[in-house]
């Protein structure tokens, strides 16, 4: 269970940024890990056991997957019976010598083979437990903890302990400064850190009811955990309880080997870096990855929505299962949102209304606002910090272990098509009760390095661009730090020069509409209003099932959403003809043919104006966009993939989309 036989090691499952609301005293290990960092602190992990003198924590936890803690009196009375029912054996671990441990067992009747003594206190520093005179004697947390004990009736336990120990010789830790050591609780799953409580001061222990709930739910969910809880002095001892029960369902997690950073992923050059393979869910990559094996979109639709799309319905063939569709915007807009904040607003309301416990979203890296940072948000501030689009491939799924580590029961996941498809593939194995998914329309992303190339080609001042969007007026709208929008016609972009900025995964993707989300939000189906800036503009909303309706109702219930019915207009120019011409021009650029530079600005503006006026609008523009990308991607897959792999990868409905109308 631990990282090495010589040390009580552990590997990070929490992000540095994943944090509880400020009212909690539960924090991440180390408080400074990020991304896919792996941490393995080195300590002398051997503590003394009274019967065998030395016990290796790793050997102990390998035999038994769950470990937990409290004061001895409370444990015997309140916790032990509940643990016994689950077949959980208890171990007691604390600072102290083996000799003192024997005396403790003699006086309390505690079994020697269940006691672990840590004479040097070597376990505490790597776990960053608090220590000091202030924490021991002068912290406000101590009287508050005593008050809570008085309110709960547990103050009597402390009185009985003090009566016992004041009648005999005072027990002093082996080292003087160990008297100022505070304890806490750490939960591991295998080598991953799951949950941490650090006592802020004397008496500020973890809530035992919560501890028992986590331990018992751990077993019922068949997940292998290790929980270590340590007191700071033998007088107020801590207990390590170890579960002896492991279900075979959870064993794949321990056997899984996440792909190491810099190594080739299973989908190879077609990998979208969704983050799945960075976790133990890599065990299910063959059945979940959007770019491996047979396309299973239709099968997953049945599982997620309760039915497949109606292949006789021309709208569902293109957009997927539809329960309701409309245009919406948040009024007033959320400041700093790329649009008006529909997605952000829903996430905030779902969390504040208690409908979900956490939200998987994407913040920016501190040093780079465009670089994505997948994040498990458990407070409104963290959701707001994730507003705005990060136009790069993002490993959103690499936080799934964190989600399980936080014991999230109700989750909201926000992501693009390939991420959502992979999530749906592993959802049966995810230890979460209810999963809500908001899907974003997404296409033509790339690695972070490619973004600079695109911005340099598209903008006159690329260093001040904060976000951008390809809009239905056939222009790229780039927002700058001062708030103004730079609008560049598609036709003015140097297609040949930018032919390599799109990731191969995006050129192989058929999940542009995000078919497997409960609720899909994007710009595609919304009629464009040139007088309205992006951050005040309507977006299209597609409700696919009852969970999607619950998501949109969460923001409707607080009257923040303004909506309008959907609108479509075919235009004078035939959609199919536009699709073919766009794909042909795209393919020429890919093959190094056609113009080497973009069109002159005046010509690009004329073309954009003509197409905006005479071309498809609203729902029909969305159909044009999807048909174009599907046909382009079909050509790419058939040209670059192995024949059999290509046939398996292309979904059934794609062929109906490509049929002439």
C-alpha atoms as one frame of an Amber mdcrd trajectory, in Angstrom:
protein
   0.000   0.000   0.000   2.876   2.396   0.687   5.501   3.612  -1.686   8.457
   1.612  -0.342   9.310  -1.005   2.270  11.733   1.356   3.945   9.530   4.394
   4.192   5.951   5.396   4.684   5.720   6.956   1.253   2.696   8.196  -0.551
   1.869   9.604  -3.904  -0.300  12.576  -4.524  -3.932  12.191  -5.513  -4.949
  15.725  -4.644  -4.085  18.810  -6.697  -2.354  21.534  -4.831  -5.272  23.706
  -5.757  -7.999  21.265  -4.747  -9.196  22.641  -1.488 -12.185  22.449   0.766
 -14.198  25.522   1.732 -12.212  27.645   4.160 -14.318  26.580   7.133 -12.835
  23.080   6.944  -9.494  22.069   8.385  -8.968  19.481   5.680  -6.085  20.347
   3.378  -3.894  18.794   0.757  -0.695  17.012   1.636   2.208  19.345   1.353
  -0.018  22.140   0.136   2.039  22.769  -2.966   1.638  20.001  -5.506   0.381
  20.602  -9.013  -0.702  18.880 -12.187   0.630  15.335 -12.255   3.298  15.780
  -9.589   4.292  12.628  -7.780   5.586  13.048  -4.224   7.317  10.446  -2.114
   8.708  11.861   1.134  11.439   9.841   2.750  11.130   8.996   6.425  12.031
   6.197   8.772   8.744   4.390   8.323   9.333   1.625  10.837   7.510   1.956
  14.124   7.908  -0.412  17.043   5.286  -3.068  17.692   5.317  -4.601  21.151
   5.204  -8.255  20.137   7.481  -8.203  17.101   9.430  -5.093  18.091   9.405
  -3.640  14.583   6.545  -3.415  12.124   6.715  -2.064   8.600   3.741   0.199
   7.892   3.772  -0.960   4.291   3.576  -4.622   5.242   0.739  -3.786   7.596
  -1.254  -1.813   5.070  -0.665  -4.301   2.271  -2.455  -6.918   4.301  -5.233
  -4.544   5.247  -6.516  -1.685   3.141  -8.166   0.741   5.599  -6.669   2.550
   8.587  -8.225   5.169  10.949  -7.847   7.160  14.265  -9.239   8.840  17.385
  -8.642   9.108  21.126  -8.662   5.691  22.756 -11.744   6.217  24.929 -13.915
   7.436  22.109 -12.683   4.685  19.846 -13.463   1.866  22.248 -16.945   3.138
  22.958 -18.116   4.865  19.785 -16.067   3.536  16.910 -14.857   0.008  17.597
 -18.305  -1.625  17.439 -18.925  -0.065  14.033 -15.532  -1.200  12.803 -16.038
  -4.713  14.154 -19.210  -5.016  12.116 -17.163  -4.348   9.007 -14.382  -6.756
   9.950 -11.939  -3.922  10.642  -9.047  -4.558  13.019  -7.604  -1.658  15.019
  -4.032  -0.538  15.535  -2.908   2.199  17.884   0.015   4.416  16.837   1.605
   7.326  18.684   4.816   8.970  19.804   6.357   6.939  22.594   8.785   4.153
  23.427   7.954   0.433  23.322   8.428   0.288  27.103   5.826   2.996  27.673
   3.605   1.244  25.172   3.720  -1.975  27.239   2.844  -0.030  30.366  -0.006
   1.625  28.526  -1.405  -1.734  27.447  -1.052  -3.135  30.960  -3.029  -0.240
  32.426  -5.715   0.025  29.726  -6.091  -3.576  28.586  -5.239  -2.601  25.045
  -3.798  -5.502  23.022  -0.029  -5.312  22.573  -0.158  -6.725  19.085  -2.342
  -3.775  18.078  -0.054  -1.057  19.404   2.606   0.730  17.338   5.110   3.056
  19.020   6.967   5.833  17.191   9.842   6.896  19.507  11.424   9.408  17.135
   8.270  11.032  15.790   9.626  10.473  12.298   6.184  10.123  10.786   4.988
  13.675  11.430   7.309  16.002   9.427   6.660  14.350   6.027   2.940  14.621
   6.717   3.448  18.326   7.561   1.603  18.016  10.856   1.545  21.186  12.915
   3.967  21.638  15.781   4.795  24.398  18.252   4.128  26.023  21.604   1.409
  28.234  20.164  -0.468  25.294  18.666  -0.184  23.366  21.928  -1.111  26.046
  24.470  -2.251  29.318  22.917  -4.422  28.546  19.911  -8.097  29.561  19.862
  -8.840  26.177  18.323  -8.241  24.440  21.666 -11.046  26.154  23.636 -13.295
  25.801  20.610 -12.556  22.060  20.495 -13.251  21.757  24.224 -16.528  23.627
  23.733 -17.525  21.209  20.989 -16.698  18.292  23.286 -18.829  19.837  26.002
 -21.716  20.253  23.609 -21.447  16.651  22.424 -20.912  15.172  25.889 -17.452
  13.881  25.030 -15.810  16.143  27.586 -16.395  13.311  30.043 -13.863  11.230
  28.119 -11.207  13.870  28.688 -12.075  14.083  32.377 -11.717  10.332  32.840
  -8.371  10.321  31.026  -7.035  13.159  33.167  -8.208  11.464  36.379  -6.355
   8.312  35.436  -3.073   9.957  34.491  -2.892  12.470  37.361  -2.801   9.579
  39.842   0.527   8.269  38.536   3.868   9.356  37.189   3.637  11.856  34.365
   4.494  10.305  31.029   6.876  12.433  29.022   7.690  11.919  25.313  11.200
  10.625  24.503  12.213  14.040  23.177  11.167  17.279  24.882   9.971  19.053
  21.730   7.709  16.102  20.881   5.318  17.401  23.523   4.430  20.227  21.124
   3.629  17.902  18.212   0.069  17.956  16.908  -1.442  15.005  15.112  -4.068
  14.506  12.481  -5.432  12.045   9.992  -4.230  11.018   6.547  -6.130   8.737
   4.205  -4.302   6.880   1.500  -5.577   4.760  -1.344  -2.664   2.631  -2.393
   0.107   5.154  -2.938  -2.289   8.043  -3.373  -3.186  10.588  -0.731  -6.947
  10.730  -0.354  -7.835  13.026   2.552  -5.978  14.879   5.277  -6.968  16.410
   8.589  -4.244  18.190  10.516  -5.052  19.123  14.100  -4.725  22.899  14.235
  -4.175  22.753  17.990  -4.552  20.522  21.046  -7.944  18.857  20.952  -8.798
  19.873  17.383  -9.336  16.313  16.180 -11.158  15.032  13.123 -14.862  14.313
  13.439 -15.192  10.611  14.257 -18.601  10.231  12.661 -17.111  11.468   9.416
 -14.141   9.159   9.841 -16.382   6.141  10.288 -18.508   7.167   7.328 -15.455
   7.368   5.072 -14.029   4.069   6.329 -17.262   2.109   5.960 -18.142   3.644
   2.604 -14.629   2.755   1.499 -15.409  -0.891   2.054 -18.895  -0.792   0.604
 -17.510   0.837  -2.521 -14.806  -1.825  -2.732 -11.988   0.698  -2.887  -8.688
   0.083  -1.190  -7.804   2.821   1.303  -5.227   3.431   3.989  -5.958   5.957
   6.717  -3.362   6.984   9.282  -4.343   9.030  12.294  -1.787   9.990  14.884
  -2.020  11.795  18.187   0.781  13.929  19.542   1.283  12.208  22.903   0.651
   8.756  24.418  -1.737  10.379  26.876  -4.048  11.297  24.014  -3.354   8.316
  21.860  -4.355   7.828  18.262  -5.598   4.683  16.695  -4.895   3.109  13.378
  -7.680   0.770  12.317  -6.970  -1.552   9.442  -9.617  -3.183   7.311  -9.085
  -6.802   6.356 -11.636  -6.844   3.573 -10.870  -6.143  -0.100 -13.199  -6.608
  -3.042 -11.834  -7.820  -6.350 -13.526  -4.870  -8.050 -11.005  -2.482  -6.607
  -7.908  -4.541  -7.352  -7.463  -3.144 -10.863  -6.641   0.238  -9.322  -3.632
  -1.185  -7.525  -2.448  -3.076 -10.591  -2.910  -0.148 -12.962   0.176   1.680
 -14.205  -0.581   5.259 -15.297   1.410   6.374 -18.309   4.514   8.261 -17.251
   4.945  11.834 -18.385   6.739  12.010 -21.718   5.850   8.445 -22.700   3.689
   7.438 -25.651  -0.027   7.143 -24.887  -2.111   4.214 -26.199  -3.789   6.350
 -28.913  -0.319   7.480 -30.019  -0.370  10.496 -32.347  -4.161  10.576 -32.181
  -4.214  11.089 -28.418  -6.189  14.159 -27.308  -4.397  14.304 -23.931  -7.721
  13.941 -22.110  -5.908  12.830 -18.934  -7.475   9.369 -18.592  -4.163   7.559
 -19.005  -2.549   9.701 -16.294  -4.664   7.845 -13.703  -5.350   4.257 -12.734
  -8.352   4.411 -15.097  -5.825   3.660 -17.810  -6.906   0.070 -17.102 -10.072
   0.828 -19.074  -8.584   2.942 -21.834  -9.357   0.458 -24.611 -13.081   0.583
 -23.913 -13.242   4.292 -23.020 -10.870   6.207 -25.314 -12.571   8.085 -28.139
  -9.677   7.183 -30.453  -9.238   3.463 -29.790 -11.352   0.545 -30.968 -14.907
   0.632 -32.268 -17.013   3.769 -32.092 -19.503   3.234 -29.276 -21.294   6.586
 -29.337 -24.670   5.038 -30.150 -24.315   2.421 -27.396 -23.307   5.056 -24.864
 -26.244   7.227 -25.905 -28.565   4.422 -24.862 -26.861   4.183 -21.492 -26.648
   7.921 -20.851 -29.885   9.258 -22.345 -32.101   6.184 -22.173 -32.330   6.024
 -25.971 -30.258   6.441 -29.096 -30.679   9.335 -31.505 -33.491   9.009 -34.018
 -31.745   8.396 -37.322 -34.923   9.416 -39.158 -34.844  12.855 -37.523 -32.532
  15.149 -39.548 -31.772  17.268 -36.459 -30.920  14.323 -34.186 -28.735  12.732
 -36.849 -26.496  15.791 -36.640 -26.868  17.036 -33.053 -27.613  13.800 -31.181
 -30.411  13.134 -28.704 -32.542  16.250 -28.188 -35.071  16.839 -25.428 -35.165
  20.631 -25.707 -33.098  23.290 -27.409 -33.075  27.080 -27.042 -30.735  30.070
 -26.872 -29.743  31.593 -23.533 -27.577  34.124 -21.776 -26.945  35.144 -18.171
 -28.243  38.578 -17.253 -26.310  40.347 -15.908 -23.261  38.587 -17.386 -20.629
  37.098 -15.100 -17.668  39.451 -15.198 -14.704  37.970 -17.027 -16.637  35.136
 -18.650 -15.884  34.457 -22.314 -19.596  34.678 -23.152 -22.135  35.623 -20.485
 -21.302  32.795 -18.078 -24.029  30.211 -18.753 -21.756  27.271 -17.903 -20.129
  29.044 -14.952 -23.512  30.137 -13.638 -24.955  26.633 -13.777 -21.911  25.216
 -11.986 -22.159  27.828  -9.230 -25.863  27.189  -8.686 -25.488  23.400  -8.676
 -22.862  23.702  -5.948 -24.547  26.371  -3.825 -27.903  24.600  -4.008 -26.266
  21.398  -2.761 -27.074  19.419  -5.891 -23.400  18.489  -6.348 -20.417  18.211
  -4.009 -17.740  19.182  -6.520 -17.226  20.484 -10.053 -14.489  19.389 -12.441
 -13.533  22.492 -14.395 -10.419  24.052 -15.912  -8.511  26.943 -14.421  -5.391
  28.521 -15.880  -1.852  27.779 -14.862  -0.539  30.598 -12.673   2.238  31.503
 -15.087   0.193  31.116 -18.289  -3.480  32.104 -18.611  -3.928  29.969 -21.747
  -2.391  26.818 -20.270  -5.148  24.590 -18.827  -5.136  23.394 -15.248  -7.800
  20.740 -14.528  -9.335  21.380 -11.158 -11.798  19.881  -8.692 -13.722  22.863
  -7.333 -15.530  22.532  -4.013 -16.289  26.212  -3.460 -17.761  29.007  -5.568
 -14.495  30.949  -5.708 -12.762  28.070  -7.444 -15.536  27.770 -10.025 -15.416
  31.480 -10.794 -11.642  31.227 -11.167 -12.201  28.714 -13.982 -14.378  30.972
 -16.148 -13.327  31.455 -19.755 -12.085  29.023 -22.382  -8.540  27.626 -22.460
  -8.094  26.855 -26.176  -5.631  23.985 -25.804  -5.769  20.248 -25.253  -6.534
  19.775 -21.572  -6.147  16.619 -19.408  -9.444  17.114 -17.530  -9.717  13.440
 -16.618  -6.445  13.350 -14.695  -8.361  14.596 -11.630 -10.678  11.568 -11.441
  -8.547  10.009  -8.703  -8.907  13.293  -6.842 -12.680  13.120  -7.226 -12.702
   9.673  -5.634 -10.219  10.773  -3.013 -12.561  13.544  -1.927 -15.343  10.994
  -1.555 -17.515  13.022  -3.914 -20.999  11.558  -4.119 -22.467  13.998  -6.660
 -20.213  15.371  -9.367 -20.566  17.945 -12.132 -18.058  17.445 -14.944 -17.465
  20.131 -17.585 -15.598  19.105 -20.690 -15.335  18.715 -24.446 -16.452  15.763
 -26.540 -13.441  13.439 -26.316 -13.207  13.964 -22.554 -16.909  13.318 -22.058
 -16.841  10.162 -24.185 -13.933   8.789 -22.131 -15.689   9.742 -18.899 -18.824
   7.905 -19.971 -16.687   4.885 -20.824 -15.239   4.606 -17.323 -18.261   5.920
 -15.432 -19.347   2.417 -14.314 -15.986   2.125 -12.529 -16.042   5.615 -10.997
 -16.888   5.616  -7.295 -19.314   8.508  -7.531 -23.060   8.321  -7.109 -24.561
  10.939  -9.453 -22.632  12.399 -12.379 -23.851  15.480 -14.250 -22.091  16.526
 -17.446 -22.054  19.886 -19.211 -20.562  19.482 -22.660 -18.884  22.275 -24.617
 -18.842  22.492 -28.399 -15.226  22.138 -29.349 -13.144  21.691 -32.439  -9.676
  22.259 -33.813  -7.641  22.587 -30.652  -3.933  21.979 -30.381  -1.022  21.834
 -28.016  -0.203  24.960 -26.021   2.842  25.629 -28.204   0.656  25.749 -31.343
  -1.574  28.439 -29.871   1.172  31.069 -30.064   1.620  30.331 -33.758  -2.086
  30.833 -34.385  -2.328  34.055 -32.362   0.738  35.510 -34.078  -0.849  34.837
 -37.455  -4.356  36.009 -36.539  -3.811  39.099 -34.402  -2.010  42.395 -34.823
  -1.296  42.380 -31.086  -1.156  38.705 -30.009   0.389  39.410 -26.608  -2.767
  41.147 -25.364  -5.302  38.540 -26.527  -7.225  37.043 -23.591  -9.610  34.741
 -25.485 -11.044  34.158 -28.929 -13.842  32.353 -30.737 -14.623  31.337 -34.317
 -17.982  33.059 -34.781 -20.939  32.473 -37.166 -20.143  35.723 -39.013 -17.164
  33.904 -40.587 -14.690  35.846 -38.470 -12.412  35.068 -35.550 -13.267  37.355
 -32.634 -10.209  37.989 -30.468 -10.759  39.777 -27.180  -7.908  41.943 -25.855
  -7.023  43.006 -22.326  -8.481  46.463 -22.798 -11.860  44.919 -23.670 -11.960
  45.593 -27.425 -12.571  42.854 -29.981 -10.432  42.298 -33.042 -12.481  40.564
 -35.789 -10.499  38.780 -38.482 -12.238  37.062 -41.444 -11.497  33.340 -41.692
 -10.316  33.902 -45.256  -7.516  36.209 -44.135  -5.808  33.503 -42.102  -2.764
  31.841 -43.755  -4.244  28.338 -44.079  -1.053  26.639 -45.253   1.024  28.163
 -42.491  -1.505  27.096 -39.850  -2.196  23.631 -41.231  -0.183  21.992 -38.444
  -1.641  23.830 -35.440  -4.675  21.531 -35.206  -4.007  18.363 -33.231  -4.412
  15.045 -35.129  -6.956  14.023 -32.495  -9.158  16.988 -33.442  -8.863  16.009
 -37.110 -10.052  12.516 -36.124 -12.901  13.555 -33.841 -16.628  13.064 -34.442
 -17.744  14.464 -31.088 -18.046  18.124 -32.087 -21.703  18.300 -30.846 -20.734
  16.605 -27.539 -23.424  13.949 -27.968 -22.908  12.258 -24.588 -23.284  15.308
 -22.332 -26.473  15.838 -20.340 -26.454  19.472 -21.402 -24.494  20.938 -24.320
 -23.652  24.654 -24.455 -22.036  26.449 -27.399 -22.378  29.172 -29.987 -23.118
  27.140 -33.118 -26.929  27.283 -33.296 -27.352  30.881 -32.145 -28.189  33.548
 -34.755 -25.330  36.020 -34.695 -26.096  39.616 -33.746 -23.302  41.881 -34.955
 -24.402  44.670 -32.581 -23.910  42.515 -29.482 -20.396  41.739 -28.178 -19.515
  38.154 -27.336 -19.719  38.733 -23.585 -23.374  39.798 -23.938 -24.404  37.401
 -26.713 -26.778  34.446 -26.550 -25.429  30.900 -26.724 -27.197  27.727 -27.819
 -28.308  25.265 -25.141 -29.275  21.661 -25.862 -30.946  19.600 -23.136 -30.490
  15.878 -23.783 -32.042  14.193 -20.732 -33.556  14.819 -17.291 -30.148  15.474
 -15.714 -29.619  18.149 -18.330 -32.976  19.647 -17.427 -31.983  19.661 -13.767
 -28.801  21.520 -14.689 -30.578  24.266 -16.586 -33.363  24.485 -13.991 -30.738
  25.202 -11.315 -29.931  28.565 -12.907 -33.495  29.216 -14.049 -34.649  28.919
 -10.444 -32.714  32.043  -9.471 -33.945  34.046 -12.483 -30.481  34.603 -13.933
 -31.190  33.106 -17.338 -32.697  34.916 -20.301 -33.784  32.603 -23.096 -35.197
  32.744 -26.618 -36.495  30.063 -28.999 -34.124  28.499 -31.532 -33.902  29.930
 -35.019 -32.681  28.619 -38.317 -32.394  29.970 -41.855 -31.027  28.016 -44.814
 -30.025  31.095 -46.785 -29.645  31.485 -50.517 -26.346  29.594 -50.694 -26.817
  25.842 -50.501 -25.333  24.330 -47.344 -24.023  21.190 -49.036 -22.209  23.227
 -51.672 -20.598  25.388 -48.982 -19.494  22.293 -47.090 -17.789  20.774 -50.133
 -16.082  24.024 -51.116 -14.825  24.618 -47.572 -13.459  21.081 -47.277 -11.778
  21.332 -50.682 -10.046  24.584 -49.748  -9.016  23.079 -46.414  -7.584  20.002
 -48.083  -5.585  22.050 -50.548  -3.918  23.861 -47.658  -3.205  20.559 -45.896
  -1.528  19.249 -49.033   0.551  22.411 -49.456  -1.461  23.629 -52.425  -3.527
  26.755 -52.988  -2.691  30.272 -51.718   0.327  30.505 -49.443  -1.096  33.561
 -47.697  -4.500  34.609 -46.481  -6.777  36.798 -48.569  -6.297  40.581 -48.433
  -8.270  42.095 -45.591 -10.725  43.934 -47.857 -11.522  40.743 -49.762 -11.883
  38.738 -46.573 -14.342  41.293 -45.207 -16.396  41.144 -48.415 -16.536  37.337
 -48.349 -17.517  37.300 -44.684 -20.248  39.888 -45.331 -21.678  37.936 -48.283
 -21.709  34.606 -46.475 -23.212  36.130 -43.333 -26.041  37.598 -45.408 -26.651
  34.837 -47.928 -25.386  31.752 -46.124 -27.010  29.554 -43.451 -27.745  31.089
 -40.067 -28.642  29.830 -36.607 -29.389  26.097 -36.549 -28.509  25.818 -40.235
 -25.090  27.388 -39.671 -24.506  24.787 -36.949 -25.401  22.025 -39.411 -22.988
  23.497 -41.941 -20.213  23.630 -39.351 -20.743  20.045 -38.201 -21.063  18.650
 -41.723 -17.880  20.439 -42.750 -15.893  19.094 -39.814 -17.297  15.577 -40.199
 -16.435  15.428 -43.894 -12.989  16.934 -43.352 -12.283  14.516 -40.518 -13.611
  11.544 -42.495 -11.086  12.309 -45.236  -8.289  12.677 -42.662  -9.098   9.368
 -40.950  -9.430   7.419 -44.183  -6.162   8.919 -45.424  -4.013   8.535 -42.297
  -5.492   5.668 -40.290  -5.219   1.969 -40.947  -8.205   0.877 -43.062  -9.838
  -1.395 -40.502  -9.163   1.005 -37.643 -10.700   3.840 -39.662 -13.870   1.865
 -40.364 -14.284   1.016 -36.683 -13.623   4.563 -35.555 -16.148   6.384 -37.757
 -19.600   6.391 -36.103 -22.672   5.087 -37.886 -24.539   8.381 -37.939 -21.645
  10.095 -39.720 -22.585   8.439 -42.991 -26.134   9.763 -42.718 -24.788  13.262
 -42.028 -22.785  13.140 -45.275 -25.721  12.108 -47.463 -26.850  14.923 -49.795
 -30.133  16.480 -48.705
